[in-house]
């Protein structure tokens, strides 16, 4: 469904592009300068660039956007054109002033919107105050205010949309804005703000939600993406609270409202199984890390896994029902309905495997051995690869024997081992580098094995610096073979300042070793220099 696809786009943007915008390699959608152009085939240029085009459509409306596209092609078909030409066609076709909007092409960074809301039931008035800001980025200390389309709604305690039009689009242009809405009737009390519907802009929104408001939005928001977003906010709050408690030696709980909300998702999964699967996914470890002033990879990993285990314990019967009821009849079909059922069933299996019970492992092995499609087979293998259990080695061996003549499938086999949460991940990655299936000269193999390890938050960021030293070795070796791939792999070290002093020391040493390596390429040098600077 469209909401599921949008959720996946947003998750990817936040995981990669937001982190890029917050790091030393931050650059505008249209970079003003570069040392090596290959370093700018980035998520900012492509994914954020796509969101900028989407924002124009949101601001001027679908029909005006279509007229703008027609005018753009009439004027420029067959020509070499610029971002300015595209935006000018949109402005001319719609009669809109998009001059301030052009800052999205010229300023780096992710804007932050701080939102406050106040409801006066007696006067039937809702007031919303929005403050925008954007942190300094390399070469851009001070930012001018962006033109931001903010799509929002108000959800009453009974779950209905309060605003007559459901969703309203506001143009946020100044550092501080105040919007007042009259005739707002919300039976049962203050309505909950549903902010940034359909992710109307690539920004971070901060608002002080209560747990009850988040549960309400998870259950009733008419915007599907914001139902998912409410779940992500709720889960993130629980994870961050658990991390703080664990670091202080205190216990922590999973809010009963959250457990009930997830149970409700499972109960209503038939409406869109793929969407229900997305609702079950907790924020990733890398996304959680970006929310912390000082990243603690071990605590993030331990708390997130423990929360998954507790959810599995609380909802075991419901998860088993989902696993049983959403089995897809054979023969295999790639249609959207079947794909959604597989996604939900495999999400349920992932939670059940957190229980580390022989019965659940048997369920997983049975799926692995009898699957008639790669989705189910690889999902089961992924769960087993993260499990320190007797079933793991024979399953990995069987997968390789079956698919050893299919290079792209073998890439998945390499990735699932180097991305494993087990303490052996680095040793396994080093061992696999000597395997016949791997070659440092093959970019696909490098991204599969080394790239997956680089993304392994808990093992790559090992406190002893072994992951950083290993990556530095491979970047230097790769640079002599394929400088472009080496530069992309070196990006794994560019967020080193987010970590504690010990990890900073190790990662700085790795970056300095890369920077000072004899004959290092211009592209890799740019990454290391900017990261250290």
C-alpha positions in Angstrom: 0.0 0.0 0.0 1.0 3.6 -0.4 1.4 4.2 3.4 3.8 1.2 3.6 5.9 2.5 0.8 6.0 5.9 2.4 7.0 4.5 5.7 10.0 2.7 4.1 11.1 5.9 2.4 10.9 7.8 5.6 12.8 5.2 7.6 15.6 5.1 5.0 15.8 8.9 4.9 16.1 9.1 8.7 18.6 6.3 9.0 21.0 7.5 6.4 20.3 11.1 5.3 19.5 12.7 8.6 22.7 11.2 10.0 24.6 12.6 7.0 23.1 16.0 7.6 24.2 15.9 11.2 27.8 14.9 10.4 31.0 16.3 8.9 29.9 15.3 5.4 26.8 17.4 5.5 26.2 19.3 2.3 23.2 20.9 0.5 21.1 19.1 -2.1 23.1 21.2 -4.6 26.7 21.1 -3.3 28.6 24.4 -3.9 32.0 22.7 -4.1 33.8 19.4 -3.7 37.2 17.8 -3.7 35.9 14.5 -5.4 32.6 14.5 -7.2 32.1 10.8 -6.5 31.7 11.5 -2.8 28.4 13.4 -3.6 26.4 10.5 -5.0 24.7 10.7 -1.6 21.4 10.2 0.2 21.2 14.0 0.5 21.4 14.6 -3.3 19.0 11.8 -4.2 16.6 11.0 -1.3 16.5 14.5 0.2 16.4 15.9 -3.3 13.3 13.8 -4.0 11.7 15.1 -0.8 12.4 18.7 -1.9 10.4 18.0 -5.2 7.6 16.4 -3.1 7.4 19.5 -0.9 6.8 21.7 -4.0 3.9 19.5 -4.9 2.6 19.7 -1.3 2.8 23.5 -1.3 1.3 24.3 -4.7 -1.1 21.3 -5.0 -1.3 18.3 -7.3 -3.0 20.1 -10.2 -0.6 23.0 -10.2 2.3 20.6 -9.9 1.1 18.8 -13.0 0.9 22.2 -14.9 4.4 23.0 -13.7 5.7 19.7 -15.1 4.0 20.4 -18.4 5.5 23.9 -18.5 9.0 22.5 -17.5 9.0 20.1 -20.4 7.6 22.6 -22.9 10.4 25.0 -22.0 13.3 22.7 -21.5 12.9 19.3 -23.2 16.2 18.2 -24.6 18.2 20.9 -22.8 20.7 20.9 -20.0 18.9 22.6 -17.2 19.2 23.5 -13.5 17.3 23.2 -10.3 16.4 26.9 -10.7 14.7 26.2 -14.1 12.6 23.4 -12.6 11.5 25.5 -9.6 10.8 28.5 -11.8 8.4 26.5 -14.0 6.6 25.4 -10.8 6.3 29.0 -9.6 5.1 30.3 -13.0 2.5 27.6 -13.4 1.1 28.0 -9.9 1.6 31.8 -9.4 3.5 31.0 -6.2 6.5 32.7 -4.7 9.1 29.9 -4.3 12.1 32.2 -3.8 12.5 31.4 -0.1 11.9 27.7 -0.9 15.2 27.7 -3.0 17.1 27.6 0.3 16.4 23.9 0.4 18.8 23.6 -2.5 21.5 25.8 -1.0 21.5 25.1 2.8 22.6 21.9 4.4 21.2 20.4 7.6 17.9 19.0 8.9 15.5 21.8 10.2 13.9 21.2 13.6 10.4 22.3 14.3 9.5 22.8 18.0 5.7 22.8 18.3 3.4 23.7 21.2 -0.3 23.5 21.2 -3.0 25.0 23.5 -6.7 24.2 23.4 -9.4 26.5 24.8 -12.5 24.4 25.0 -14.7 27.3 26.1 -13.8 29.5 23.2 -13.4 26.5 20.8 -10.0 27.8 19.8 -6.8 25.9 19.2 -3.5 27.8 19.1 -0.3 26.3 17.7 3.2 27.8 18.0 6.0 26.7 15.8 9.7 27.6 16.1 12.1 26.5 13.4 15.9 26.1 13.7 18.7 24.4 11.9 22.1 23.5 13.5 25.3 24.8 12.0 26.9 22.5 9.3 30.4 22.6 7.8 30.8 26.0 6.1 27.4 27.2 7.1 27.3 28.4 10.6 24.1 30.6 10.3 21.0 29.4 8.5 18.2 31.5 7.1 14.6 30.2 7.8 13.4 27.6 5.4 10.0 27.5 3.7 8.4 24.4 5.2 5.1 22.8 4.4 3.7 21.4 7.7 0.7 19.1 7.2 -1.2 18.5 10.4 -4.5 17.4 11.9 -6.2 17.4 15.3 -7.4 14.1 16.7 -10.1 14.1 19.4 -10.0 11.7 22.3 -12.8 9.7 20.6 -10.5 9.2 17.6 -12.1 11.4 15.0 -10.5 14.2 13.0 -11.5 17.6 14.5 -10.7 19.8 11.5 -13.3 19.9 8.8 -10.8 19.2 6.1 -9.0 16.5 8.1 -5.5 17.6 7.1 -4.4 21.2 6.7 -1.2 22.4 5.1 0.6 25.3 6.8 3.5 27.3 5.4 6.2 27.8 8.0 8.4 30.6 6.8 9.6 32.6 9.8 11.7 31.5 12.8 8.6 31.7 14.9 5.0 31.3 13.7 1.6 31.4 15.5 -1.5 29.8 14.0 -4.9 30.1 15.6 -7.9 27.9 14.6 -11.5 28.9 15.5 -14.5 26.7 15.9 -12.6 23.7 17.1 -14.9 21.2 18.9 -13.2 18.3 20.5 -15.5 16.1 22.6 -13.9 14.6 25.6 -11.0 17.1 26.0 -7.9 18.5 24.3 -7.3 17.0 20.9 -3.9 15.4 20.0 -1.7 17.1 17.4 -1.0 14.9 14.4 2.1 16.6 13.0 3.9 16.3 9.7 1.3 14.1 8.1 2.6 12.0 5.2 6.0 13.3 6.2 5.3 16.6 4.4 8.9 17.8 4.9 12.3 16.3 5.7 12.4 17.9 9.2 12.6 16.8 12.8 9.4 17.6 14.8 9.6 18.0 18.6 6.4 18.0 20.6 5.8 17.0 24.2 3.3 14.1 23.7 1.9 12.2 26.6 1.7 8.4 26.5 -2.1 8.6 26.2 -1.8 10.9 23.2 0.7 8.6 21.5 -1.6 5.6 22.1 -4.5 7.5 20.7 -2.7 8.4 17.6 -1.4 4.9 17.1 -5.0 3.6 17.2 -7.0 6.3 15.4 -4.9 8.8 13.4 -6.5 9.0 9.9 -3.0 9.4 8.5 -1.4 6.0 8.3 2.1 7.2 8.4 1.4 9.2 11.6 -0.1 6.1 13.2 3.3 4.4 12.5 5.1 7.6 13.7 3.2 7.6 17.0 4.4 4.0 17.5 8.0 5.0 16.7 7.8 7.9 19.2 6.3 5.7 21.9 8.9 3.0 21.4 11.8 5.4 21.3 10.6 7.0 24.6 10.6 3.5 26.2 14.0 2.6 24.7 15.7 5.9 25.8 14.1 5.6 29.2 15.4 2.0 29.5 18.9 3.1 28.4 19.0 5.8 31.1 17.8 3.3 33.7 20.3 0.7 32.7 23.2 3.1 32.7 22.2 4.1 36.3 21.8 0.5 37.4 18.0 0.8 37.7 15.2 -1.4 36.4 12.7 -0.3 33.8 9.3 -1.3 32.5 7.6 -1.4 29.1 4.6 0.8 29.3 1.4 -1.2 29.5 -0.3 1.3 27.1 2.4 0.4 24.5 1.8 -3.3 24.9 -1.9 -2.8 24.6 -1.4 -0.7 21.5 0.8 -3.4 19.8 -1.8 -6.0 20.7 -4.4 -3.8 19.0 -2.2 -3.7 15.9 -2.1 -7.5 15.8 -5.8 -7.8 16.3 -6.5 -5.5 13.4 -3.7 -6.8 11.1 -6.1 -8.2 8.5 -6.8 -4.6 7.2 -3.2 -4.3 5.9 -0.8 -7.0 7.0 2.3 -5.2 5.6 1.4 -2.0 7.5 1.0 -4.1 10.7 4.5 -5.5 10.1 5.8 -2.0 9.9 4.0 -1.1 13.2 5.8 -4.0 14.9 9.3 -2.8 14.0 11.0 -0.9 16.8 13.3 2.1 15.9 16.7 0.8 14.6 19.8 0.9 16.8 21.3 3.5 14.5 18.2 5.7 14.7 18.2 5.5 18.5 21.9 6.4 18.5 21.2 9.6 16.6 18.8 10.7 19.4 21.5 10.5 22.1 24.1 13.2 23.0 26.7 10.5 23.7 26.0 7.1 22.0 26.3 3.9 24.1 26.0 1.1 21.5 26.1 -1.7 24.2 23.2 -0.1 26.2 21.2 0.6 23.0 21.5 -3.0 21.9 20.8 -4.6 25.2 17.8 -2.5 26.0 16.2 -2.7 22.5 16.6 -6.5 22.5 15.2 -6.8 26.0 12.2 -4.7 25.1 11.6 -7.0 22.1 11.9 -10.0 24.4 9.4 -8.6 26.9 6.9 -7.8 24.1 7.3 -11.4 22.9 6.6 -12.7 26.4 3.5 -10.5 26.8 2.1 -11.2 23.4 3.3 -14.8 22.7 -0.2 -16.2 22.1 -1.1 -13.3 19.7 2.2 -13.7 17.8 1.8 -17.4 17.5 -1.7 -16.8 16.1 -0.4 -14.4 13.6 2.3 -16.8 12.5 -0.2 -19.6 12.1 -3.0 -17.6 10.4 -0.9 -15.6 8.0 0.8 -18.5 6.3 0.6 -17.9 2.5 -1.0 -20.7 0.5 1.3 -22.3 -2.2 2.3 -21.9 -4.9 4.4 -18.8 -4.3 3.0 -15.5 -5.7 4.8 -12.0 -5.5 1.5 -10.1 -5.4 1.2 -7.3 -2.8 -1.3 -9.2 -0.6 0.9 -12.3 -0.3 4.0 -10.1 0.3 2.2 -8.3 3.1 1.2 -11.6 4.8 4.8 -12.9 4.5 6.1 -9.6 6.0 3.8 -9.8 9.0 4.4 -13.5 9.6 8.2 -13.0 9.5 7.9 -10.0 11.9 6.0 -12.3 14.3 8.7 -15.0 14.0 11.4 -12.4 14.8 9.7 -11.6 18.1 9.1 -15.2 18.9 12.8 -16.1 18.4 13.6 -13.5 21.1 12.2 -16.0 23.6 15.1 -18.4 22.9 12.9 -21.4 23.3 13.5 -24.8 21.6 10.0 -24.8 20.3 10.4 -21.4 18.6 13.8 -22.4 17.1 12.1 -25.5 15.7 9.5 -23.3 14.2 12.2 -21.2 12.6 14.2 -24.2 11.3 11.0 -25.7 9.8 10.3 -22.5 7.9 13.9 -22.3 6.7 13.9 -25.9 5.4 10.4 -25.9 3.8 10.3 -22.3 2.4 9.4 -22.1 -1.4 10.6 -18.5 -1.7 13.7 -16.5 -0.7 11.7 -14.0 1.5 10.7 -16.7 4.0 14.0 -18.7 3.7 16.2 -15.7 4.3 14.0 -14.3 7.1 14.4 -17.6 9.0 18.1 -17.7 8.3 18.4 -14.1 9.6 16.8 -15.1 12.9 19.0 -18.2 13.2 22.1 -16.2 12.4 21.4 -13.9 15.4 20.9 -16.9 17.7 23.8 -18.6 19.6 22.2 -22.0 19.2 23.0 -25.5 17.8 20.7 -24.9 14.8 22.7 -21.9 13.5 25.8 -23.6 11.8 24.0 -26.3 9.9 21.4 -23.7 8.6 24.2 -21.4 7.3 26.0 -24.3 5.7 22.8 -25.6 4.1 22.0 -22.2 2.6 25.5 -21.8 1.1 25.5 -25.3 -0.4 22.1 -24.7 -2.0 22.9 -21.2 -3.4 26.7 -21.2 -3.9 26.3 -20.9 -7.7 24.1 -17.8 -7.4 26.5 -14.8 -6.6 23.8 -12.3 -5.5 22.2 -14.9 -3.2 25.6 -15.6 -1.7 25.9 -11.9 -1.0 22.9 -12.2 1.3 24.7 -15.2 3.0 27.8 -13.0 3.6 25.8 -10.1 5.0 23.7 -12.1 7.4 26.8 -13.3 9.2 28.8 -10.0 9.4 25.6 -8.2 10.5 24.9 -10.7 13.3 24.5 -9.4 16.8 26.6 -12.2 18.2 30.0 -11.4 19.6 31.7 -13.5 16.9 30.6 -11.1 14.1 34.1 -9.5 13.6 35.8 -12.9 13.7 33.3 -14.3 11.3 33.8 -11.4 9.0 37.5 -11.8 9.0 37.1 -15.6 8.3 34.7 -15.0 5.4 37.2 -12.6 3.8 39.3 -15.8 3.0 36.2 -17.7 1.8 36.1 -18.5 -2.0 32.8 -16.6 -2.1 34.5 -13.3 -1.2 36.7 -11.0 -3.2 37.9 -7.6 -2.3 38.0 -6.7 -6.0 34.2 -7.2 -6.3 32.2 -4.2 -5.1 29.1 -6.3 -4.4 31.0 -8.6 -2.2 32.6 -5.7 -0.3 29.3 -4.0 0.3 27.7 -7.3 1.3 30.3 -8.4 3.8 32.2 -5.3 4.9 29.3 -2.9 4.4 27.0 -5.0 6.6 29.6 -5.2 9.3 30.1 -1.4 9.2 26.3 -1.1 9.8 26.5 -3.5 12.7 26.0 -1.0 15.5 26.9 -3.1 18.5 29.9 -5.0 17.0 31.4 -2.4 14.7 31.4 0.1 17.5 33.1 -2.3 20.0 34.6 -0.5 22.9 38.1 -1.8 22.2 38.2 -0.2 18.8 38.7 -3.5 17.0 35.9 -2.7 14.5 37.4 0.7 13.6 40.9 -0.7 13.2 39.5 -3.5 10.9 37.6 -1.0 8.7 40.7 1.2 8.4 42.7 -1.8 7.2 40.1 -2.6 4.6 39.7 1.0 3.4 43.4 1.4 2.8 43.6 -2.0 1.0 40.5 -1.1 -1.1 41.8 2.3 -2.1 44.5 0.7 -4.2 41.8 -1.3 -6.0 38.7 0.8 -6.1 38.9 4.3 -4.6 35.2 5.0 -5.0 34.2 2.0 -3.0 36.9 2.7 -0.4 35.6 6.3 0.1 32.1 5.0 0.7 33.3 2.4 3.2 35.3 5.1 5.0 32.0 7.0 5.7 31.4 4.5 8.5 33.8 6.5 10.6 32.4 10.0 10.0 30.1 10.1 13.1 32.9 9.3 15.6 32.3 12.5 17.7 29.0 11.1 18.8 30.6 8.5 21.0 32.4 8.3 24.3 36.0 9.3 24.8 37.4 5.8 24.5 35.7 5.1 21.2 36.5 8.6 19.9 40.2 7.9 20.5 40.1 4.6 18.6 38.1 6.0 15.7 40.3 9.1 15.5 43.3 6.9 15.2 41.7 4.9 12.4 40.9 8.0 10.5 44.4 9.5 11.0 45.8 6.2 9.7 43.6 6.4 6.6 44.5 10.0 6.0 48.2 9.4 6.3 48.4 6.2 4.3 50.9 6.5 1.4 49.3 7.2 -1.9 45.8 7.6 -0.6 43.2 8.7 -3.2 41.7 12.2 -3.3 38.2 10.8 -2.6 39.2 8.9 0.6 41.4 11.8 1.7 38.4 14.1 1.5 36.3 11.8 3.7 39.0 11.4 6.3 40.0 15.1 6.3 36.4 16.3 6.7 35.6 13.8 9.4 38.7 14.8 11.4 38.1 18.5 10.8 
